Amino acid sequence: MPRLTPALLSPLLLASSLALVASPALAQSTSLDGVSRITVEAGWRRTTNRTFLDGYYARPEHQGRQRAASSPGGPLLALTFAYAVNEYVELGVDLFGAGERLSLSGSPRLTTVTYGALVGLRLQTLLEGVGPHGLIPWLGLLSGPTLVLSTFEGEPGTEGVKQAWGASAGASLRLSPRWAATLELRQVLVRGPVTGLGSVNGGGSWLGLGATYSFDAEPSRPVNW
């Protein structure tokens, strides 16, 4: 079974801290400075795993076998806690999980599960006048501890914690002062071990569609000396 490791616990605590800074104010803000958000996404992860499959069928005991069809990919879920430190820069933590199944001629089916936490820095802006309440496009870089679990059907799994790196591009269309529809594309680089067969790609291209709930920045308070 997958385990929570110390490397994964620290980002989880950071995510909880970011959630606590959210303010329940009701007024819509035209500035992103100090705004926090929670985004829930579901989507699909796609990777050919060509390097792994080429190595598998190049092994002497597998040569001559008909190559199985490529994997169509697998589902993913992501939960983001983020806070805009100013009008154009946002810091966030993404908690995520994704899975995939690979068919291999002459071997049991291989299931891979990738999950962990990525700390992200995003450059964003608010385009007022686009849609009901504006559009927020962004570009970002992400990195953090990620666990890749590989399991052949009927056999014990192999897991390893790696440092993942990624880039993201997306946009949130504000449908109301609080709610927005979010579309995000990520490219993630991370590999995990497979017993006796090298490593498998736990990253790839991720496309997610979700909902965002925003919290206005707390009004500044005068300092009493």
Residue frames relative to the residue before (quaternion, step in Angstrom):
aa qw qx qy qz dx dy dz
M 1.0000 0.0000 0.0000 0.0000 0.00 0.00 0.00
P 0.5454 -0.6098 0.4448 0.3644 3.66 -1.09 0.67
R 0.2143 -0.7823 0.5758 0.1027 3.55 -1.09 0.76
L 0.4085 -0.6454 0.5787 0.2859 3.53 -1.23 0.56
T 0.1525 -0.7982 0.5802 0.0549 3.56 -0.69 1.08
P 0.6666 -0.4871 0.3572 0.4369 3.62 -1.21 0.31
A 0.6246 0.5541 -0.3529 0.4223 3.59 1.05 -0.69
L 0.6983 0.4484 -0.2685 0.4891 3.57 1.17 -0.58
L 0.6062 0.5961 -0.3600 0.3842 3.60 1.10 -0.58
S 0.6229 0.5694 -0.3546 0.4026 3.62 0.96 -0.78
P 0.6806 0.4560 -0.3173 0.4777 3.65 0.81 -0.81
L 0.6005 0.5569 -0.3678 0.4404 3.61 1.07 -0.61
L 0.6551 0.4965 -0.3072 0.4794 3.57 1.00 -0.84
L 0.6325 0.5255 -0.3315 0.4625 3.57 1.03 -0.74
A 0.6308 0.5354 -0.3319 0.4531 3.56 1.02 -0.78
S 0.6440 0.5185 -0.3221 0.4612 3.58 0.99 -0.82
S 0.6480 0.5228 -0.3208 0.4515 3.57 0.99 -0.81
L 0.6468 0.5161 -0.3269 0.4566 3.58 0.99 -0.80
A 0.6374 0.5380 -0.3344 0.4387 3.58 1.02 -0.75
L 0.6504 0.5483 -0.3176 0.4189 3.60 1.08 -0.69
V 0.6339 0.5456 -0.3490 0.4227 3.60 1.14 -0.41
A 0.4850 0.6877 -0.4330 0.3230 3.61 1.24 -0.17
S 0.2384 -0.7724 0.5767 0.1183 3.57 -1.05 0.83
P 0.3784 -0.7525 0.4895 0.2257 3.61 -0.87 0.82
A 0.2527 0.7913 -0.5272 0.1792 3.63 1.12 0.40
L 0.4124 -0.7587 0.4644 0.1966 3.59 -1.04 0.80
A 0.6078 0.5839 -0.3673 0.3934 3.60 1.11 -0.45
Q 0.4358 -0.6858 0.5142 0.2746 3.57 -1.03 0.80
S 0.2486 -0.7673 0.5753 0.1361 3.56 -0.99 0.88
T 0.3141 -0.7318 0.5708 0.2000 3.57 -1.09 0.74
S 0.6559 0.4391 -0.3087 0.5307 3.57 1.30 0.17
L 0.3886 -0.7233 0.5213 0.2325 3.57 -1.09 0.70
D 0.4625 0.7014 -0.4385 0.3191 3.60 1.23 -0.25
G 0.8451 0.1362 -0.1292 0.5006 3.57 -0.71 1.12
V 0.5115 0.6447 -0.4237 0.3783 3.61 1.25 -0.01
S 0.1395 -0.7739 0.6119 0.0851 3.59 -1.02 0.80
R 0.1083 -0.8096 0.5761 0.0305 3.56 -1.21 0.48
I 0.1889 -0.7102 0.6596 0.1576 3.49 -1.41 0.30
T 0.0456 -0.8028 0.5944 -0.0125 3.58 -0.81 1.04
V 0.1224 -0.7612 0.6342 0.0586 3.56 -0.99 0.92
E 0.0235 -0.8165 0.5756 -0.0371 3.56 -0.74 1.10
A 0.0757 -0.7325 0.6721 0.0778 3.51 -1.30 0.58
G 0.1656 0.8110 -0.5452 0.1327 3.57 -1.00 0.68
W 0.5353 -0.6142 0.4950 0.3020 3.52 -1.27 -0.54
R 0.2140 -0.7553 0.6083 0.1171 3.54 -1.06 0.85
R 0.0628 -0.8086 0.5849 -0.0046 3.56 -0.87 0.97
T 0.1980 0.7447 -0.6243 0.1282 3.56 -0.93 0.96
T 0.4528 -0.7076 0.4689 0.2728 3.58 -0.91 0.86
N 0.1799 -0.7976 0.5429 0.1919 3.61 1.13 -0.67
R 0.1584 0.8390 -0.5050 0.1261 3.56 1.10 0.76
T 0.6417 0.5348 -0.3351 0.4359 3.59 0.96 -0.84
F 0.6629 0.4960 -0.3053 0.4704 3.58 0.94 -0.87
L 0.6895 0.4823 -0.2901 0.4559 3.60 0.87 -0.94
D 0.6194 0.5297 -0.3521 0.4603 3.60 1.01 -0.71
G 0.6659 0.4965 -0.3006 0.4687 3.58 0.98 -0.83
Y 0.6340 0.5410 -0.3326 0.4414 3.58 1.02 -0.80
Y 0.7565 0.3891 -0.2241 0.4754 3.61 0.77 -0.99
A 0.5977 0.5497 -0.3709 0.4506 3.59 1.26 -0.10
R 0.5108 0.6393 -0.4292 0.3822 3.61 1.22 -0.26
P 0.6050 -0.6046 0.3677 0.3650 3.64 -0.94 0.82
E 0.7020 0.4774 -0.2870 0.4438 3.60 0.90 -0.83
H 0.7148 0.4235 -0.2516 0.4964 3.61 1.26 -0.29
Q 0.4786 0.6804 -0.4469 0.3289 3.60 1.21 -0.14
G 0.7533 0.3522 -0.2861 0.4760 3.55 -1.05 0.84
R 0.5755 0.5781 -0.3879 0.4291 3.60 1.23 -0.21
Q 0.5166 -0.6315 0.4776 0.3259 3.56 -1.09 0.71
R 0.4447 -0.7108 0.4830 0.2524 3.55 -0.81 1.02
A 0.4165 -0.7107 0.5128 0.2417 3.56 -0.87 0.98
A 0.6248 -0.5444 0.4031 0.3883 3.57 -1.23 0.45
S 0.5626 -0.6051 0.4461 0.3439 3.56 -1.14 0.66
S 0.5639 -0.6067 0.4432 0.3429 3.53 -1.19 0.60
P 0.4260 -0.6991 0.5065 0.2707 3.61 -1.00 0.75
G 0.6189 -0.5171 0.3523 0.4748 3.59 1.26 -0.17
G 0.2591 -0.7687 0.5614 0.1635 3.55 -1.23 -0.37
P 0.6530 -0.5524 0.3580 0.3744 3.58 -1.27 0.33
L 0.0889 -0.7719 0.6248 0.0769 3.54 -1.31 0.36
L 0.1319 -0.7455 0.6483 0.0807 3.52 -1.32 0.55
A 0.0032 -0.8000 0.5996 -0.0216 3.59 -1.04 0.76
L 0.1053 -0.7624 0.6372 0.0410 3.52 -1.14 0.80
T 0.0923 -0.8266 0.5552 -0.0052 3.58 -0.61 1.17
F 0.0982 -0.7323 0.6716 0.0555 3.54 -1.10 0.90
A 0.0907 0.8295 -0.5406 0.1067 3.60 -0.58 1.06
Y 0.1250 -0.7741 0.6195 0.0367 3.53 -1.28 0.61
A 0.3306 -0.7457 0.5490 0.1823 3.58 -0.85 1.01
V 0.2872 -0.7849 0.5265 0.1555 3.58 -0.45 1.21
N 0.7695 -0.0452 -0.0274 0.6364 3.58 1.28 -0.30
E 0.7968 -0.3360 0.2088 0.4568 3.57 -1.28 -0.16
Y 0.8226 0.2772 -0.0986 0.4865 3.60 1.01 -0.78
V 0.7283 0.3863 -0.2259 0.5189 3.64 1.22 -0.21
E 0.0496 -0.7955 0.6037 -0.0159 3.55 -0.88 1.03
L 0.1851 -0.7506 0.6255 0.1051 3.55 -1.09 0.83
G 0.0734 0.8225 -0.5588 0.0764 3.57 -0.96 0.82
V 0.2682 -0.7122 0.6202 0.1903 3.50 -1.39 0.21
D 0.1560 -0.7841 0.5976 0.0610 3.56 -0.85 1.04
L 0.1297 -0.7420 0.6537 0.0720 3.56 -0.86 1.00
F 0.0536 0.8409 -0.5273 0.1092 3.59 -0.63 1.06
G 0.0460 -0.7618 0.6435 0.0584 3.51 -1.37 0.28
A 0.0391 0.7932 -0.6051 0.0560 3.59 -1.00 0.83
G 0.1090 -0.8099 0.5749 0.0405 3.57 -1.13 0.61
E 0.0326 -0.7839 0.6200 -0.0047 3.52 -1.31 0.42
R 0.1797 -0.7647 0.6073 0.1187 3.57 -1.20 0.57
L 0.1600 -0.7872 0.5935 0.0505 3.54 -0.93 1.03
S 0.2589 -0.7428 0.5978 0.1542 3.56 -0.96 0.92
L 0.0587 -0.8006 0.5960 -0.0200 3.57 -0.84 1.06
S 0.4365 -0.6995 0.4979 0.2689 3.59 -0.74 1.04
G 0.8310 0.2006 -0.1657 0.4917 3.56 -0.82 1.03
S 0.7363 0.3142 -0.2198 0.5574 3.62 1.24 0.11
P 0.6032 -0.5332 0.4268 0.4120 3.60 -1.20 0.37
R 0.6183 -0.5467 0.4081 0.3901 3.55 -1.22 0.45
L 0.2908 -0.7641 0.5590 0.1382 3.56 -1.01 0.91
T 0.1231 -0.7808 0.6108 0.0452 3.57 -0.83 1.06
T 0.0881 -0.7837 0.6134 0.0428 3.58 -0.90 0.94
V 0.0851 -0.7685 0.6334 0.0311 3.55 -1.09 0.83
T 0.0902 -0.7881 0.6088 0.0149 3.56 -0.83 1.03
Y 0.1990 0.7782 -0.5810 0.1311 3.58 -0.81 0.94
G 0.2538 0.7645 -0.5625 0.1862 3.55 -1.20 0.48
A 0.4702 -0.6380 0.5262 0.3080 3.54 -1.21 -0.62
L 0.1136 -0.7861 0.6066 0.0344 3.55 -0.93 0.96
V 0.2652 -0.7268 0.6119 0.1644 3.55 -0.95 0.92
G 0.0948 -0.8448 0.5266 -0.0028 3.57 -0.71 1.09
L 0.1744 -0.7263 0.6550 0.1141 3.53 -1.26 0.65
R 0.0346 -0.8273 0.5597 -0.0347 3.58 -0.60 1.16
L 0.2626 -0.7101 0.6320 0.1656 3.53 -1.17 0.75
Q 0.0536 0.8244 -0.5529 0.1088 3.57 -0.62 1.13
T 0.0582 -0.7678 0.6341 0.0712 3.53 -1.35 0.18
L 0.3836 -0.7025 0.5524 0.2325 3.55 -1.27 0.43
L 0.1636 -0.7737 0.6082 0.0688 3.56 -0.72 1.13
E 0.1984 -0.8022 0.5557 0.0917 3.55 -0.14 1.28
G 0.7474 0.3851 -0.2886 0.4579 3.56 -1.11 0.66
V 0.6242 0.4898 -0.3473 0.4999 3.58 1.29 -0.04
G 0.8217 0.0835 -0.0884 0.5568 3.58 -0.57 1.11
P 0.7805 -0.3625 0.2283 0.4553 3.60 -1.27 -0.11
H 0.8319 0.0418 0.0226 0.5528 3.62 0.89 -0.92
G 0.7475 -0.3901 0.2201 0.4906 3.59 1.11 0.53
L 0.2839 -0.7349 0.5956 0.1566 3.54 -1.34 0.39
I 0.1474 -0.7828 0.6009 0.0659 3.57 -0.98 0.93
P 0.0594 -0.7899 0.6098 0.0254 3.62 -0.32 1.20
W 0.0207 -0.8119 0.5834 0.0108 3.59 -1.17 0.48
L 0.1748 -0.7042 0.6727 0.1451 3.48 -1.49 0.31
G 0.0217 0.8428 -0.5356 0.0485 3.59 -0.90 0.82
L 0.2595 -0.7041 0.6348 0.1840 3.50 -1.42 0.28
L 0.0836 -0.8097 0.5808 -0.0014 3.57 -1.00 0.88
S 0.0906 0.7751 -0.6235 0.0475 3.55 -1.21 0.55
G 0.3097 0.7583 -0.5411 0.1904 3.56 -1.12 0.59
P 0.6689 -0.5054 0.3626 0.4071 3.58 -1.30 0.23
T 0.0147 -0.8031 0.5928 -0.0578 3.54 -0.86 1.04
L 0.2333 -0.7684 0.5833 0.1223 3.55 -0.95 0.91
V 0.1057 -0.7688 0.6290 0.0452 3.57 -0.94 0.98
L 0.1057 -0.7956 0.5966 0.0058 3.56 -0.65 1.19
S 0.0717 -0.7970 0.5997 -0.0002 3.58 -0.75 1.11
T 0.0214 0.8205 -0.5658 0.0784 3.57 -0.73 1.09
F 0.2636 -0.7169 0.6232 0.1679 3.56 -0.86 1.00
E 0.5904 -0.6094 0.4005 0.3459 3.55 -0.98 0.89
G 0.8287 0.1816 -0.1669 0.5025 3.55 -0.75 1.11
E 0.7034 0.4145 -0.2595 0.5158 3.60 1.27 0.07
P 0.6116 -0.5369 0.4105 0.4113 3.62 -1.21 0.35
G 0.4651 -0.6970 0.4803 0.2594 3.54 -1.15 0.65
T 0.2861 -0.7071 0.6170 0.1936 3.53 -1.38 0.28
E 0.0012 0.8204 -0.5711 0.0286 3.57 -0.80 0.95
G 0.0120 0.7929 -0.6091 0.0114 3.52 -1.23 0.50
V 0.3428 -0.7235 0.5624 0.2068 3.57 -1.03 0.81
K 0.0256 -0.8008 0.5967 -0.0445 3.56 -0.75 1.11
Q 0.4653 -0.6228 0.5370 0.3276 3.54 -1.34 0.24
A 0.1819 -0.7970 0.5703 0.0808 3.56 -0.60 1.16
W 0.1398 -0.7603 0.6296 0.0778 3.53 -1.24 0.62
G 0.0768 0.8270 -0.5515 0.0777 3.54 -0.96 0.79
A 0.2258 -0.7227 0.6326 0.1627 3.50 -1.39 0.24
S 0.0914 -0.8066 0.5832 0.0314 3.56 -1.06 0.71
A 0.0465 -0.7467 0.6622 0.0414 3.51 -1.32 0.52
G 0.2223 0.7918 -0.5428 0.1704 3.54 -0.89 0.83
A 0.2022 -0.7614 0.6013 0.1340 3.52 -1.34 -0.13
S 0.2029 -0.7436 0.6245 0.1260 3.53 -1.25 0.62
L 0.2074 -0.7710 0.5940 0.0979 3.56 -0.74 1.11
R 0.3265 -0.7667 0.5235 0.1775 3.58 -0.47 1.22
L 0.1834 -0.7965 0.5719 0.0703 3.56 -0.67 1.16
S 0.7649 0.0350 -0.0078 0.6432 3.55 1.31 -0.45
P 0.7012 -0.4411 0.3125 0.4649 3.63 -1.19 0.04
R 0.7543 0.3725 -0.2017 0.5015 3.60 1.16 -0.48
W 0.8022 0.3339 -0.1338 0.4765 3.57 0.84 -1.02
A 0.0112 -0.7833 0.6215 -0.0102 3.53 -1.17 0.72
A 0.3665 -0.6733 0.5918 0.2492 3.55 -1.28 0.52
T 0.1448 -0.8285 0.5406 0.0169 3.57 -0.75 1.11
L 0.0731 -0.7616 0.6435 0.0222 3.55 -1.03 0.92
E 0.0405 0.8191 -0.5672 0.0754 3.60 -0.79 1.02
L 0.1366 -0.7530 0.6399 0.0691 3.54 -1.12 0.83
R 0.0441 -0.8019 0.5958 -0.0051 3.58 -0.84 1.02
Q 0.1497 -0.7240 0.6620 0.1232 3.51 -1.28 0.56
V 0.0474 -0.8341 0.5476 -0.0456 3.58 -0.43 1.25
L 0.1810 -0.7720 0.6039 0.0813 3.56 -1.02 0.92
V 0.3710 0.6818 -0.5704 0.2687 3.59 -0.64 1.16
R 0.1097 -0.7889 0.6025 0.0505 3.58 -1.05 0.79
G 0.1636 -0.7872 0.5891 0.0804 3.53 -1.20 0.62
P 0.5725 -0.6388 0.3957 0.3280 3.59 -1.11 0.63
V 0.1165 -0.7284 0.6692 0.0893 3.52 -1.32 0.58
T 0.5100 -0.6933 0.4106 0.3010 3.58 -0.59 1.14
G 0.8669 0.0772 -0.0889 0.4843 3.56 -0.74 1.12
L 0.7519 0.3866 -0.2025 0.4941 3.59 1.26 -0.13
G 0.6542 -0.5208 0.3286 0.4392 3.60 1.15 0.38
S 0.6243 -0.5296 0.4138 0.3981 3.56 -0.87 -0.97
V 0.3040 -0.7383 0.5816 0.1556 3.50 -1.27 0.58
N 0.5140 -0.6375 0.4822 0.3113 3.56 -1.18 0.61
G 0.1298 -0.8060 0.5749 0.0549 3.57 -0.64 1.14
G 0.6267 0.5401 -0.3349 0.4510 3.58 1.29 0.05
G 0.1584 0.8142 -0.5550 0.0624 3.54 -0.64 -1.14
S 0.6539 -0.4818 0.3998 0.4248 3.54 -1.29 -0.45
W 0.0981 -0.8034 0.5873 0.0061 3.56 -0.79 1.09
L 0.0612 -0.7815 0.6208 0.0148 3.56 -0.85 1.00
G 0.0027 0.8268 -0.5599 0.0531 3.56 -0.64 1.14
L 0.1163 -0.7536 0.6443 0.0594 3.53 -1.20 0.70
G 0.1584 0.8240 -0.5249 0.1430 3.58 -0.73 0.98
A 0.5001 -0.6203 0.5191 0.3093 3.50 -1.38 -0.31
T 0.1755 -0.7816 0.5948 0.0673 3.55 -1.08 0.84
Y 0.1099 -0.7561 0.6416 0.0676 3.54 -1.05 0.86
S 0.1773 -0.8188 0.5436 0.0510 3.58 -0.69 1.13
F 0.2161 -0.7417 0.6248 0.1132 3.51 -1.28 0.66
D 0.4409 -0.6975 0.4952 0.2719 3.59 -0.84 0.93
A 0.5782 -0.5740 0.4524 0.3628 3.53 -1.25 0.48
E 0.5061 -0.6284 0.4915 0.3277 3.54 -1.13 0.66
P 0.4852 -0.6543 0.4773 0.3297 3.62 -0.94 0.77
S 0.5198 -0.6411 0.4635 0.3224 3.55 -1.05 0.76
R 0.2596 -0.7633 0.5765 0.1327 3.55 -1.07 0.77
P 0.5027 -0.6454 0.4712 0.3296 3.60 -0.99 0.76
V 0.4069 -0.6994 0.5357 0.2414 3.55 -1.14 0.71
N 0.2377 -0.7738 0.5753 0.1174 3.58 -0.81 1.04
W 0.2005 -0.7890 0.5730 0.0941 3.52 -0.63 1.11
